[in-house]
Amino acid sequence: MQGMFQKKKSNKSATQNLKNLIIEKFRLNEDTTISIAELSCHEPNCPPKETIITIRKADGSTSNLRIHKALDQIQREDVKTLRHEKN
């Protein structure tokens, strides 16, 4: 049985570009950790690709961001509209 999500080989250039856009957008400092995961979904009414960005600040606070696109398709305009989802 195939899982709901499939792992894909990462694209280092697209990942670094997205991290840079997130740092710029939210004015993050170097003590902030940014994690990025691209997920494939095979469930009904689910976008085929979704990129999840987790921001973890030095104080332990985290927030999640979601873009309903594949990592290598994300543009600056997609990042401009993001808002924090605090955990």
PDB file with SEQRES, HELIX, SHEET and CRYST1 records, atoms N, CA, C and O in Angstrom:
SEQRES   1 A   87  MET GLN GLY MET PHE GLN LYS LYS LYS SER ASN LYS SER          
SEQRES   2 A   87  ALA THR GLN ASN LEU LYS ASN LEU ILE ILE GLU LYS PHE          
SEQRES   3 A   87  ARG LEU ASN GLU ASP THR THR ILE SER ILE ALA GLU LEU          
SEQRES   4 A   87  SER CYS HIS GLU PRO ASN CYS PRO PRO LYS GLU THR ILE          
SEQRES   5 A   87  ILE THR ILE ARG LYS ALA ASP GLY SER THR SER ASN LEU          
SEQRES   6 A   87  ARG ILE HIS LYS ALA LEU ASP GLN ILE GLN ARG GLU ASP          
SEQRES   7 A   87  VAL LYS THR LEU ARG HIS GLU LYS ASN                          
HELIX    1 AA1 LYS A   12  PHE A   26  1                                  15    
HELIX    2 AA2 LEU A   71  GLN A   73  5                                   3    
HELIX    3 AA3 ARG A   76  LYS A   80  1                                   5    
SHEET    1 AA1 4 THR A  33  SER A  40  0                                        
SHEET    2 AA1 4 LYS A  49  ARG A  56 -1                                        
SHEET    3 AA1 4 THR A  62  ILE A  67 -1                                        
SHEET    4 AA1 4 GLU A  85  LYS A  86 -1                                        
CRYST1    1.000    1.000    1.000  90.00  90.00  90.00 P 1           1          
ATOM      1  N   MET A   1       0.846  -1.189   0.000  1.00  0.00           N  
ATOM      2  CA  MET A   1       0.000   0.000   0.000  1.00  0.00           C  
ATOM      3  C   MET A   1       0.884   1.242   0.000  1.00  0.00           C  
ATOM      4  O   MET A   1       1.803   1.362   0.810  1.00  0.00           O  
ATOM      5  N   GLN A   2       0.604   2.137  -0.892  1.00  0.00           N  
ATOM      6  CA  GLN A   2       1.374   3.366  -0.998  1.00  0.00           C  
ATOM      7  C   GLN A   2       0.886   4.378   0.023  1.00  0.00           C  
ATOM      8  O   GLN A   2      -0.319   4.529   0.224  1.00  0.00           O  
ATOM      9  N   GLY A   3       1.817   5.075   0.672  1.00  0.00           N  
ATOM     10  CA  GLY A   3       1.471   6.047   1.697  1.00  0.00           C  
ATOM     11  C   GLY A   3       0.833   7.301   1.123  1.00  0.00           C  
ATOM     12  O   GLY A   3       0.852   7.541  -0.084  1.00  0.00           O  
ATOM     13  N   MET A   4       0.269   8.092   2.025  1.00  0.00           N  
ATOM     14  CA  MET A   4      -0.390   9.329   1.614  1.00  0.00           C  
ATOM     15  C   MET A   4       0.626  10.339   1.093  1.00  0.00           C  
ATOM     16  O   MET A   4       0.328  11.116   0.186  1.00  0.00           O  
ATOM     17  N   PHE A   5       1.823  10.324   1.667  1.00  0.00           N  
ATOM     18  CA  PHE A   5       2.842  11.279   1.267  1.00  0.00           C  
ATOM     19  C   PHE A   5       4.063  10.535   0.757  1.00  0.00           C  
ATOM     20  O   PHE A   5       4.456   9.513   1.320  1.00  0.00           O  
ATOM     21  N   GLN A   6       4.660  11.045  -0.305  1.00  0.00           N  
ATOM     22  CA  GLN A   6       5.875  10.450  -0.835  1.00  0.00           C  
ATOM     23  C   GLN A   6       7.014  11.450  -0.675  1.00  0.00           C  
ATOM     24  O   GLN A   6       6.845  12.643  -0.929  1.00  0.00           O  
ATOM     25  N   LYS A   7       8.172  10.953  -0.253  1.00  0.00           N  
ATOM     26  CA  LYS A   7       9.335  11.812  -0.080  1.00  0.00           C  
ATOM     27  C   LYS A   7      10.044  11.974  -1.416  1.00  0.00           C  
ATOM     28  O   LYS A   7      10.192  11.006  -2.162  1.00  0.00           O  
ATOM     29  N   LYS A   8      10.478  13.175  -1.718  1.00  0.00           N  
ATOM     30  CA  LYS A   8      11.133  13.490  -2.969  1.00  0.00           C  
ATOM     31  C   LYS A   8      12.539  13.993  -2.658  1.00  0.00           C  
ATOM     32  O   LYS A   8      12.765  14.608  -1.616  1.00  0.00           O  
ATOM     33  N   LYS A   9      13.464  13.738  -3.544  1.00  0.00           N  
ATOM     34  CA  LYS A   9      14.819  14.234  -3.363  1.00  0.00           C  
ATOM     35  C   LYS A   9      14.785  15.760  -3.318  1.00  0.00           C  
ATOM     36  O   LYS A   9      14.119  16.395  -4.136  1.00  0.00           O  
ATOM     37  N   SER A  10      15.499  16.338  -2.369  1.00  0.00           N  
ATOM     38  CA  SER A  10      15.418  17.788  -2.183  1.00  0.00           C  
ATOM     39  C   SER A  10      16.154  18.550  -3.279  1.00  0.00           C  
ATOM     40  O   SER A  10      17.110  18.055  -3.875  1.00  0.00           O  
ATOM     41  N   ASN A  11      15.688  19.749  -3.521  1.00  0.00           N  
ATOM     42  CA  ASN A  11      16.297  20.664  -4.469  1.00  0.00           C  
ATOM     43  C   ASN A  11      16.970  21.760  -3.640  1.00  0.00           C  
ATOM     44  O   ASN A  11      16.305  22.687  -3.177  1.00  0.00           O  
ATOM     45  N   LYS A  12      18.280  21.653  -3.454  1.00  0.00           N  
ATOM     46  CA  LYS A  12      18.997  22.567  -2.554  1.00  0.00           C  
ATOM     47  C   LYS A  12      18.882  24.027  -2.979  1.00  0.00           C  
ATOM     48  O   LYS A  12      18.762  24.907  -2.127  1.00  0.00           O  
ATOM     49  N   SER A  13      18.915  24.292  -4.256  1.00  0.00           N  
ATOM     50  CA  SER A  13      18.821  25.664  -4.744  1.00  0.00           C  
ATOM     51  C   SER A  13      17.449  26.266  -4.433  1.00  0.00           C  
ATOM     52  O   SER A  13      17.361  27.395  -3.951  1.00  0.00           O  
ATOM     53  N   ALA A  14      16.385  25.517  -4.705  1.00  0.00           N  
ATOM     54  CA  ALA A  14      15.026  26.000  -4.432  1.00  0.00           C  
ATOM     55  C   ALA A  14      14.807  26.153  -2.934  1.00  0.00           C  
ATOM     56  O   ALA A  14      14.138  27.089  -2.494  1.00  0.00           O  
ATOM     57  N   THR A  15      15.365  25.241  -2.151  1.00  0.00           N  
ATOM     58  CA  THR A  15      15.232  25.317  -0.698  1.00  0.00           C  
ATOM     59  C   THR A  15      15.912  26.567  -0.165  1.00  0.00           C  
ATOM     60  O   THR A  15      15.325  27.295   0.635  1.00  0.00           O  
ATOM     61  N   GLN A  16      17.142  26.828  -0.599  1.00  0.00           N  
ATOM     62  CA  GLN A  16      17.871  28.008  -0.124  1.00  0.00           C  
ATOM     63  C   GLN A  16      17.190  29.290  -0.583  1.00  0.00           C  
ATOM     64  O   GLN A  16      17.127  30.261   0.171  1.00  0.00           O  
ATOM     65  N   ASN A  17      16.685  29.305  -1.802  1.00  0.00           N  
ATOM     66  CA  ASN A  17      15.978  30.480  -2.308  1.00  0.00           C  
ATOM     67  C   ASN A  17      14.747  30.772  -1.452  1.00  0.00           C  
ATOM     68  O   ASN A  17      14.496  31.923  -1.095  1.00  0.00           O  
ATOM     69  N   LEU A  18      13.978  29.731  -1.122  1.00  0.00           N  
ATOM     70  CA  LEU A  18      12.788  29.919  -0.302  1.00  0.00           C  
ATOM     71  C   LEU A  18      13.177  30.396   1.097  1.00  0.00           C  
ATOM     72  O   LEU A  18      12.530  31.290   1.643  1.00  0.00           O  
ATOM     73  N   LYS A  19      14.222  29.815   1.683  1.00  0.00           N  
ATOM     74  CA  LYS A  19      14.679  30.266   2.994  1.00  0.00           C  
ATOM     75  C   LYS A  19      15.046  31.748   2.960  1.00  0.00           C  
ATOM     76  O   LYS A  19      14.690  32.499   3.867  1.00  0.00           O  
ATOM     77  N   ASN A  20      15.749  32.160   1.929  1.00  0.00           N  
ATOM     78  CA  ASN A  20      16.121  33.580   1.805  1.00  0.00           C  
ATOM     79  C   ASN A  20      14.894  34.480   1.710  1.00  0.00           C  
ATOM     80  O   ASN A  20      14.862  35.551   2.317  1.00  0.00           O  
ATOM     81  N   LEU A  21      13.890  34.056   0.959  1.00  0.00           N  
ATOM     82  CA  LEU A  21      12.658  34.841   0.840  1.00  0.00           C  
ATOM     83  C   LEU A  21      11.922  34.921   2.174  1.00  0.00           C  
ATOM     84  O   LEU A  21      11.362  35.964   2.511  1.00  0.00           O  
ATOM     85  N   ILE A  22      11.919  33.827   2.936  1.00  0.00           N  
ATOM     86  CA  ILE A  22      11.261  33.803   4.248  1.00  0.00           C  
ATOM     87  C   ILE A  22      12.001  34.717   5.224  1.00  0.00           C  
ATOM     88  O   ILE A  22      11.371  35.470   5.966  1.00  0.00           O  
ATOM     89  N   ILE A  23      13.336  34.656   5.227  1.00  0.00           N  
ATOM     90  CA  ILE A  23      14.146  35.523   6.096  1.00  0.00           C  
ATOM     91  C   ILE A  23      13.865  36.983   5.788  1.00  0.00           C  
ATOM     92  O   ILE A  23      13.695  37.793   6.699  1.00  0.00           O  
ATOM     93  N   GLU A  24      13.814  37.320   4.509  1.00  0.00           N  
ATOM     94  CA  GLU A  24      13.545  38.701   4.079  1.00  0.00           C  
ATOM     95  C   GLU A  24      12.136  39.132   4.479  1.00  0.00           C  
ATOM     96  O   GLU A  24      11.955  40.212   5.041  1.00  0.00           O  
ATOM     97  N   LYS A  25      11.150  38.307   4.197  1.00  0.00           N  
ATOM     98  CA  LYS A  25       9.746  38.645   4.457  1.00  0.00           C  
ATOM     99  C   LYS A  25       9.477  38.897   5.942  1.00  0.00           C  
ATOM    100  O   LYS A  25       8.821  39.872   6.307  1.00  0.00           O  
ATOM    101  N   PHE A  26       9.997  37.995   6.799  1.00  0.00           N  
ATOM    102  CA  PHE A  26       9.694  38.076   8.224  1.00  0.00           C  
ATOM    103  C   PHE A  26      10.824  38.701   9.052  1.00  0.00           C  
ATOM    104  O   PHE A  26      10.772  38.724  10.282  1.00  0.00           O  
ATOM    105  N   ARG A  27      11.845  39.205   8.350  1.00  0.00           N  
ATOM    106  CA  ARG A  27      12.993  39.862   9.013  1.00  0.00           C  
ATOM    107  C   ARG A  27      13.551  38.996  10.137  1.00  0.00           C  
ATOM    108  O   ARG A  27      13.676  39.442  11.277  1.00  0.00           O  
ATOM    109  N   LEU A  28      13.882  37.758   9.798  1.00  0.00           N  
ATOM    110  CA  LEU A  28      14.378  36.802  10.783  1.00  0.00           C  
ATOM    111  C   LEU A  28      15.873  36.978  11.001  1.00  0.00           C  
ATOM    112  O   LEU A  28      16.600  37.383  10.094  1.00  0.00           O  
ATOM    113  N   ASN A  29      16.326  36.670  12.214  1.00  0.00           N  
ATOM    114  CA  ASN A  29      17.749  36.778  12.499  1.00  0.00           C  
ATOM    115  C   ASN A  29      18.419  35.412  12.363  1.00  0.00           C  
ATOM    116  O   ASN A  29      17.753  34.410  12.099  1.00  0.00           O  
ATOM    117  N   GLU A  30      19.722  35.379  12.542  1.00  0.00           N  
ATOM    118  CA  GLU A  30      20.487  34.145  12.320  1.00  0.00           C  
ATOM    119  C   GLU A  30      20.241  33.074  13.378  1.00  0.00           C  
ATOM    120  O   GLU A  30      20.636  31.924  13.185  1.00  0.00           O  
ATOM    121  N   ASP A  31      19.599  33.425  14.490  1.00  0.00           N  
ATOM    122  CA  ASP A  31      19.277  32.444  15.528  1.00  0.00           C  
ATOM    123  C   ASP A  31      18.003  31.669  15.209  1.00  0.00           C  
ATOM    124  O   ASP A  31      17.605  30.792  15.975  1.00  0.00           O  
ATOM    125  N   THR A  32      17.371  31.978  14.103  1.00  0.00           N  
ATOM    126  CA  THR A  32      16.117  31.335  13.704  1.00  0.00           C  
ATOM    127  C   THR A  32      16.411  30.139  12.797  1.00  0.00           C  
ATOM    128  O   THR A  32      17.232  30.222  11.884  1.00  0.00           O  
ATOM    129  N   THR A  33      15.728  29.031  13.065  1.00  0.00           N  
ATOM    130  CA  THR A  33      15.862  27.836  12.232  1.00  0.00           C  
ATOM    131  C   THR A  33      14.642  27.742  11.325  1.00  0.00           C  
ATOM    132  O   THR A  33      13.506  27.891  11.773  1.00  0.00           O  
ATOM    133  N   ILE A  34      14.894  27.497  10.054  1.00  0.00           N  
ATOM    134  CA  ILE A  34      13.815  27.336   9.076  1.00  0.00           C  
ATOM    135  C   ILE A  34      13.901  25.928   8.507  1.00  0.00           C  
ATOM    136  O   ILE A  34      14.939  25.521   7.985  1.00  0.00           O  
ATOM    137  N   SER A  35      12.803  25.187   8.613  1.00  0.00           N  
ATOM    138  CA  SER A  35      12.725  23.836   8.041  1.00  0.00           C  
ATOM    139  C   SER A  35      11.700  23.849   6.923  1.00  0.00           C  
ATOM    140  O   SER A  35      10.641  24.465   7.044  1.00  0.00           O  
ATOM    141  N   ILE A  36      12.020  23.166   5.837  1.00  0.00           N  
ATOM    142  CA  ILE A  36      11.135  23.133   4.674  1.00  0.00           C  
ATOM    143  C   ILE A  36      10.898  21.687   4.262  1.00  0.00           C  
ATOM    144  O   ILE A  36      11.836  20.897   4.157  1.00  0.00           O  
ATOM    145  N   ALA A  37       9.625  21.350   4.030  1.00  0.00           N  
ATOM    146  CA  ALA A  37       9.265  20.011   3.568  1.00  0.00           C  
ATOM    147  C   ALA A  37       8.241  20.129   2.448  1.00  0.00           C  
ATOM    148  O   ALA A  37       7.276  20.886   2.554  1.00  0.00           O  
ATOM    149  N   GLU A  38       8.455  19.378   1.378  1.00  0.00           N  
ATOM    150  CA  GLU A  38       7.487  19.308   0.286  1.00  0.00           C  
ATOM    151  C   GLU A  38       6.752  17.975   0.390  1.00  0.00           C  
ATOM    152  O   GLU A  38       7.371  16.914   0.468  1.00  0.00           O  
ATOM    153  N   LEU A  39       5.442  18.047   0.389  1.00  0.00           N  
ATOM    154  CA  LEU A  39       4.627  16.845   0.537  1.00  0.00           C  
ATOM    155  C   LEU A  39       3.778  16.616  -0.704  1.00  0.00           C  
ATOM    156  O   LEU A  39       3.296  17.560  -1.329  1.00  0.00           O  
ATOM    157  N   SER A  40       3.603  15.346  -1.048  1.00  0.00           N  
ATOM    158  CA  SER A  40       2.684  14.948  -2.114  1.00  0.00           C  
ATOM    159  C   SER A  40       1.470  14.319  -1.452  1.00  0.00           C  
ATOM    160  O   SER A  40       1.606  13.489  -0.553  1.00  0.00           O  
ATOM    161  N   CYS A  41       0.301  14.708  -1.889  1.00  0.00           N  
ATOM    162  CA  CYS A  41      -0.920  14.167  -1.301  1.00  0.00           C  
ATOM    163  C   CYS A  41      -1.741  13.473  -2.384  1.00  0.00           C  
ATOM    164  O   CYS A  41      -1.886  13.977  -3.498  1.00  0.00           O  
ATOM    165  N   HIS A  42      -2.271  12.311  -2.031  1.00  0.00           N  
ATOM    166  CA  HIS A  42      -3.074  11.536  -2.979  1.00  0.00           C  
ATOM    167  C   HIS A  42      -4.524  11.400  -2.510  1.00  0.00           C  
ATOM    168  O   HIS A  42      -5.272  10.573  -3.033  1.00  0.00           O  
ATOM    169  N   GLU A  43      -4.912  12.191  -1.547  1.00  0.00           N  
ATOM    170  CA  GLU A  43      -6.271  12.167  -1.015  1.00  0.00           C  
ATOM    171  C   GLU A  43      -7.168  13.100  -1.829  1.00  0.00           C  
ATOM    172  O   GLU A  43      -6.670  14.054  -2.427  1.00  0.00           O  
ATOM    173  N   PRO A  44      -8.478  12.845  -1.865  1.00  0.00           N  
ATOM    174  CA  PRO A  44      -9.400  13.741  -2.569  1.00  0.00           C  
ATOM    175  C   PRO A  44      -9.381  15.149  -1.956  1.00  0.00           C  
ATOM    176  O   PRO A  44      -9.209  15.294  -0.745  1.00  0.00           O  
ATOM    177  N   ASN A  45      -9.552  16.157  -2.765  1.00  0.00           N  
ATOM    178  CA  ASN A  45      -9.617  17.569  -2.354  1.00  0.00           C  
ATOM    179  C   ASN A  45      -8.335  18.066  -1.688  1.00  0.00           C  
ATOM    180  O   ASN A  45      -8.363  19.051  -0.951  1.00  0.00           O  
ATOM    181  N   CYS A  46      -7.254  17.417  -1.933  1.00  0.00           N  
ATOM    182  CA  CYS A  46      -5.963  17.791  -1.367  1.00  0.00           C  
ATOM    183  C   CYS A  46      -5.089  18.295  -2.520  1.00  0.00           C  
ATOM    184  O   CYS A  46      -5.067  17.672  -3.582  1.00  0.00           O  
ATOM    185  N   PRO A  47      -4.368  19.411  -2.335  1.00  0.00           N  
ATOM    186  CA  PRO A  47      -3.502  19.863  -3.427  1.00  0.00           C  
ATOM    187  C   PRO A  47      -2.445  18.794  -3.723  1.00  0.00           C  
ATOM    188  O   PRO A  47      -1.962  18.146  -2.795  1.00  0.00           O  
ATOM    189  N   PRO A  48      -2.076  18.596  -4.986  1.00  0.00           N  
ATOM    190  CA  PRO A  48      -1.117  17.537  -5.315  1.00  0.00           C  
ATOM    191  C   PRO A  48       0.242  17.746  -4.636  1.00  0.00           C  
ATOM    192  O   PRO A  48       0.896  16.777  -4.251  1.00  0.00           O  
ATOM    193  N   LYS A  49       0.661  18.982  -4.491  1.00  0.00           N  
ATOM    194  CA  LYS A  49       1.924  19.309  -3.823  1.00  0.00           C  
ATOM    195  C   LYS A  49       1.676  20.447  -2.840  1.00  0.00           C  
ATOM    196  O   LYS A  49       0.896  21.362  -3.101  1.00  0.00           O  
ATOM    197  N   GLU A  50       2.355  20.363  -1.716  1.00  0.00           N  
ATOM    198  CA  GLU A  50       2.272  21.413  -0.708  1.00  0.00           C  
ATOM    199  C   GLU A  50       3.648  21.544  -0.071  1.00  0.00           C  
ATOM    200  O   GLU A  50       4.302  20.543   0.223  1.00  0.00           O  
ATOM    201  N   THR A  51       4.082  22.781   0.140  1.00  0.00           N  
ATOM    202  CA  THR A  51       5.350  23.034   0.807  1.00  0.00           C  
ATOM    203  C   THR A  51       5.049  23.614   2.179  1.00  0.00           C  
ATOM    204  O   THR A  51       4.331  24.606   2.310  1.00  0.00           O  
ATOM    205  N   ILE A  52       5.616  22.972   3.205  1.00  0.00           N  
ATOM    206  CA  ILE A  52       5.419  23.389   4.596  1.00  0.00           C  
ATOM    207  C   ILE A  52       6.715  24.015   5.088  1.00  0.00           C  
ATOM    208  O   ILE A  52       7.785  23.420   4.961  1.00  0.00           O  
ATOM    209  N   ILE A  53       6.619  25.209   5.646  1.00  0.00           N  
ATOM    210  CA  ILE A  53       7.773  25.920   6.193  1.00  0.00           C  
ATOM    211  C   ILE A  53       7.542  26.069   7.694  1.00  0.00           C  
ATOM    212  O   ILE A  53       6.513  26.597   8.116  1.00  0.00           O  
ATOM    213  N   THR A  54       8.492  25.606   8.496  1.00  0.00           N  
ATOM    214  CA  THR A  54       8.426  25.763   9.938  1.00  0.00           C  
ATOM    215  C   THR A  54       9.522  26.726  10.369  1.00  0.00           C  
ATOM    216  O   THR A  54      10.694  26.545  10.036  1.00  0.00           O  
ATOM    217  N   ILE A  55       9.126  27.749  11.113  1.00  0.00           N  
ATOM    218  CA  ILE A  55      10.066  28.746  11.631  1.00  0.00           C  
ATOM    219  C   ILE A  55      10.161  28.539  13.141  1.00  0.00           C  
ATOM    220  O   ILE A  55       9.160  28.614  13.854  1.00  0.00           O  
ATOM    221  N   ARG A  56      11.381  28.278  13.617  1.00  0.00           N  
ATOM    222  CA  ARG A  56      11.617  28.073  15.050  1.00  0.00           C  
ATOM    223  C   ARG A  56      12.602  29.136  15.520  1.00  0.00           C  
ATOM    224  O   ARG A  56      13.760  29.157  15.104  1.00  0.00           O  
ATOM    225  N   LYS A  57      12.119  30.020  16.398  1.00  0.00           N  
ATOM    226  CA  LYS A  57      12.950  31.112  16.909  1.00  0.00           C  
ATOM    227  C   LYS A  57      13.743  30.654  18.128  1.00  0.00           C  
ATOM    228  O   LYS A  57      13.434  29.626  18.731  1.00  0.00           O  
ATOM    229  N   ALA A  58      14.764  31.424  18.484  1.00  0.00           N  
ATOM    230  CA  ALA A  58      15.650  31.096  19.605  1.00  0.00           C  
ATOM    231  C   ALA A  58      14.887  30.969  20.922  1.00  0.00           C  
ATOM    232  O   ALA A  58      15.302  30.216  21.804  1.00  0.00           O  
ATOM    233  N   ASP A  59      13.778  31.694  21.066  1.00  0.00           N  
ATOM    234  CA  ASP A  59      12.992  31.632  22.309  1.00  0.00           C  
ATOM    235  C   ASP A  59      12.108  30.380  22.386  1.00  0.00           C  
ATOM    236  O   ASP A  59      11.382  30.194  23.362  1.00  0.00           O  
ATOM    237  N   GLY A  60      12.169  29.522  21.355  1.00  0.00           N  
ATOM    238  CA  GLY A  60      11.396  28.284  21.351  1.00  0.00           C  
ATOM    239  C   GLY A  60      10.055  28.390  20.642  1.00  0.00           C  
ATOM    240  O   GLY A  60       9.399  27.374  20.411  1.00  0.00           O  
ATOM    241  N   SER A  61       9.636  29.597  20.293  1.00  0.00           N  
ATOM    242  CA  SER A  61       8.360  29.749  19.595  1.00  0.00           C  
ATOM    243  C   SER A  61       8.491  29.234  18.162  1.00  0.00           C  
ATOM    244  O   SER A  61       9.548  29.342  17.540  1.00  0.00           O  
ATOM    245  N   THR A  62       7.401  28.675  17.657  1.00  0.00           N  
ATOM    246  CA  THR A  62       7.389  28.169  16.290  1.00  0.00           C  
ATOM    247  C   THR A  62       6.163  28.673  15.551  1.00  0.00           C  
ATOM    248  O   THR A  62       5.148  29.013  16.159  1.00  0.00           O  
ATOM    249  N   SER A  63       6.272  28.714  14.244  1.00  0.00           N  
ATOM    250  CA  SER A  63       5.111  28.993  13.402  1.00  0.00           C  
ATOM    251  C   SER A  63       5.262  28.180  12.126  1.00  0.00           C  
ATOM    252  O   SER A  63       6.373  27.871  11.696  1.00  0.00           O  
ATOM    253  N   ASN A  64       4.129  27.841  11.530  1.00  0.00           N  
ATOM    254  CA  ASN A  64       4.109  27.071  10.294  1.00  0.00           C  
ATOM    255  C   ASN A  64       3.505  27.900   9.180  1.00  0.00           C  
ATOM    256  O   ASN A  64       2.570  28.673   9.390  1.00  0.00           O  
ATOM    257  N   LEU A  65       4.052  27.724   8.001  1.00  0.00           N  
ATOM    258  CA  LEU A  65       3.555  28.394   6.803  1.00  0.00           C  
ATOM    259  C   LEU A  65       3.302  27.312   5.761  1.00  0.00           C  
ATOM    260  O   LEU A  65       4.032  26.323   5.698  1.00  0.00           O  
ATOM    261  N   ARG A  66       2.270  27.497   4.948  1.00  0.00           N  
ATOM    262  CA  ARG A  66       1.933  26.523   3.912  1.00  0.00           C  
ATOM    263  C   ARG A  66       1.771  27.229   2.572  1.00  0.00           C  
ATOM    264  O   ARG A  66       1.130  28.275   2.467  1.00  0.00           O  
ATOM    265  N   ILE A  67       2.371  26.624   1.554  1.00  0.00           N  
ATOM    266  CA  ILE A  67       2.184  27.104   0.183  1.00  0.00           C  
ATOM    267  C   ILE A  67       1.727  25.893  -0.625  1.00  0.00           C  
ATOM    268  O   ILE A  67       2.404  24.865  -0.646  1.00  0.00           O  
ATOM    269  N   HIS A  68       0.596  26.014  -1.280  1.00  0.00           N  
ATOM    270  CA  HIS A  68       0.019  24.888  -2.022  1.00  0.00           C  
ATOM    271  C   HIS A  68       0.636  24.778  -3.411  1.00  0.00           C  
ATOM    272  O   HIS A  68      -0.052  24.830  -4.430  1.00  0.00           O  
ATOM    273  N   LYS A  69       1.957  24.624  -3.414  1.00  0.00           N  
ATOM    274  CA  LYS A  69       2.726  24.453  -4.650  1.00  0.00           C  
ATOM    275  C   LYS A  69       3.940  23.591  -4.336  1.00  0.00           C  
ATOM    276  O   LYS A  69       4.346  23.444  -3.183  1.00  0.00           O  
ATOM    277  N   ALA A  70       4.509  23.023  -5.404  1.00  0.00           N  
ATOM    278  CA  ALA A  70       5.777  22.323  -5.264  1.00  0.00           C  
ATOM    279  C   ALA A  70       6.874  23.341  -4.952  1.00  0.00           C  
ATOM    280  O   ALA A  70       6.792  24.496  -5.370  1.00  0.00           O  
ATOM    281  N   LEU A  71       7.881  22.915  -4.230  1.00  0.00           N  
ATOM    282  CA  LEU A  71       8.968  23.792  -3.808  1.00  0.00           C  
ATOM    283  C   LEU A  71       9.596  24.542  -4.977  1.00  0.00           C  
ATOM    284  O   LEU A  71       9.839  25.745  -4.881  1.00  0.00           O  
ATOM    285  N   ASP A  72       9.859  23.852  -6.067  1.00  0.00           N  
ATOM    286  CA  ASP A  72      10.533  24.494  -7.197  1.00  0.00           C  
ATOM    287  C   ASP A  72       9.616  25.396  -8.036  1.00  0.00           C  
ATOM    288  O   ASP A  72      10.065  25.985  -9.019  1.00  0.00           O  
ATOM    289  N   GLN A  73       8.342  25.508  -7.658  1.00  0.00           N  
ATOM    290  CA  GLN A  73       7.406  26.394  -8.360  1.00  0.00           C  
ATOM    291  C   GLN A  73       7.081  27.653  -7.564  1.00  0.00           C  
ATOM    292  O   GLN A  73       6.350  28.519  -8.045  1.00  0.00           O  
ATOM    293  N   ILE A  74       7.616  27.761  -6.356  1.00  0.00           N  
ATOM    294  CA  ILE A  74       7.309  28.897  -5.485  1.00  0.00           C  
ATOM    295  C   ILE A  74       8.062  30.144  -5.961  1.00  0.00           C  
ATOM    296  O   ILE A  74       9.258  30.102  -6.250  1.00  0.00           O  
ATOM    297  N   GLN A  75       7.327  31.242  -6.029  1.00  0.00           N  
ATOM    298  CA  GLN A  75       7.871  32.529  -6.468  1.00  0.00           C  
ATOM    299  C   GLN A  75       7.798  33.537  -5.322  1.00  0.00           C  
ATOM    300  O   GLN A  75       7.123  33.304  -4.320  1.00  0.00           O  
ATOM    301  N   ARG A  76       8.485  34.636  -5.480  1.00  0.00           N  
ATOM    302  CA  ARG A  76       8.475  35.721  -4.488  1.00  0.00           C  
ATOM    303  C   ARG A  76       7.044  36.142  -4.149  1.00  0.00           C  
ATOM    304  O   ARG A  76       6.740  36.394  -2.983  1.00  0.00           O  
ATOM    305  N   GLU A  77       6.173  36.221  -5.132  1.00  0.00           N  
ATOM    306  CA  GLU A  77       4.784  36.639  -4.903  1.00  0.00           C  
ATOM    307  C   GLU A  77       4.045  35.695  -3.961  1.00  0.00           C  
ATOM    308  O   GLU A  77       3.198  36.133  -3.182  1.00  0.00           O  
ATOM    309  N   ASP A  78       4.362  34.393  -4.027  1.00  0.00           N  
ATOM    310  CA  ASP A  78       3.731  33.421  -3.131  1.00  0.00           C  
ATOM    311  C   ASP A  78       4.120  33.695  -1.682  1.00  0.00           C  
ATOM    312  O   ASP A  78       3.297  33.553  -0.778  1.00  0.00           O  
ATOM    313  N   VAL A  79       5.356  34.081  -1.463  1.00  0.00           N  
ATOM    314  CA  VAL A  79       5.863  34.352  -0.114  1.00  0.00           C  
ATOM    315  C   VAL A  79       5.300  35.661   0.424  1.00  0.00           C  
ATOM    316  O   VAL A  79       5.051  35.777   1.624  1.00  0.00           O  
ATOM    317  N   LYS A  80       5.100  36.637  -0.435  1.00  0.00           N  
ATOM    318  CA  LYS A  80       4.579  37.939   0.008  1.00  0.00           C  
ATOM    319  C   LYS A  80       3.234  37.832   0.716  1.00  0.00           C  
ATOM    320  O   LYS A  80       2.934  38.642   1.593  1.00  0.00           O  
ATOM    321  N   THR A  81       2.423  36.846   0.350  1.00  0.00           N  
ATOM    322  CA  THR A  81       1.074  36.728   0.914  1.00  0.00           C  
ATOM    323  C   THR A  81       1.011  35.851   2.164  1.00  0.00           C  
ATOM    324  O   THR A  81      -0.063  35.690   2.744  1.00  0.00           O  
ATOM    325  N   LEU A  82       2.131  35.286   2.586  1.00  0.00           N  
ATOM    326  CA  LEU A  82       2.144  34.382   3.741  1.00  0.00           C  
ATOM    327  C   LEU A  82       1.898  35.113   5.052  1.00  0.00           C  
ATOM    328  O   LEU A  82       2.274  36.273   5.223  1.00  0.00           O  
ATOM    329  N   ARG A  83       1.258  34.402   5.967  1.00  0.00           N  
ATOM    330  CA  ARG A  83       1.028  34.885   7.328  1.00  0.00           C  
ATOM    331  C   ARG A  83       1.396  33.748   8.275  1.00  0.00           C  
ATOM    332  O   ARG A  83       1.209  32.574   7.956  1.00  0.00           O  
ATOM    333  N   HIS A  84       1.921  34.109   9.437  1.00  0.00           N  
ATOM    334  CA  HIS A  84       2.302  33.114  10.455  1.00  0.00           C  
ATOM    335  C   HIS A  84       1.081  32.348  10.957  1.00  0.00           C  
ATOM    336  O   HIS A  84       0.010  32.926  11.145  1.00  0.00           O  
ATOM    337  N   GLU A  85       1.248  31.054  11.171  1.00  0.00           N  
ATOM    338  CA  GLU A  85       0.284  30.205  11.881  1.00  0.00           C  
ATOM    339  C   GLU A  85       1.010  29.755  13.137  1.00  0.00           C  
ATOM    340  O   GLU A  85       1.761  28.779  13.104  1.00  0.00           O  
ATOM    341  N   LYS A  86       0.796  30.454  14.242  1.00  0.00           N  
ATOM    342  CA  LYS A  86       1.525  30.164  15.486  1.00  0.00           C  
ATOM    343  C   LYS A  86       1.107  28.814  16.050  1.00  0.00           C  
ATOM    344  O   LYS A  86      -0.057  28.419  15.988  1.00  0.00           O  
ATOM    345  N   ASN A  87       2.101  28.120  16.602  1.00  0.00           N  
ATOM    346  CA  ASN A  87       1.855  26.829  17.270  1.00  0.00           C  
ATOM    347  C   ASN A  87       1.772  27.028  18.749  1.00  0.00           C  
ATOM    348  O   ASN A  87       1.570  26.067  19.491  1.00  0.00           O  
TER     349      ASN A  87                                                      
END                                                                             
